[in-house]
Amino acid sequence: MVKKDIPNPRIAALLSFLFNGLGQIYNGEIKKGLTLIFFSGVSMLVLILGAVFIFYFIKGQFSPFTFLAWGIVLFFIGLTGMIVIGIYSISDAYYKAKRICDEYERRDI
């Protein structure tokens, strides 16, 4: 492996911070990166669906209390999923890039 092909842990973490899964793709873990992007998108859709339920309840379109309850539950499930996936994505990208750098340095010595 050429020195310029070694991923920088800080760049990997920054890319995953900007968009979940990009740091994994930068590190060469394409399948893991695309999986994280998919689950991040699903979490975002659940969050948006919850927000829509809450909005329509407040606006008066859906009057049963169950719409508000489902909206709150879906919103927080989506938000929790996005936070967990984001933290995992950032830390995984950083530590994987760091392991790649350490392995390169051991081979180089």
Secondary structure, 3 states (H helix, E strand, C coil): CCHHHCCCHHHHHHHHHHCCCHHHHHCCCHHHHHHHHHHHHHHHHHHHHHHHHHHHHHHCCCCCHHHHHHHHHHHHHHHHHHHHHHHHHHHHHHHHHHHHHHHHHHHHC
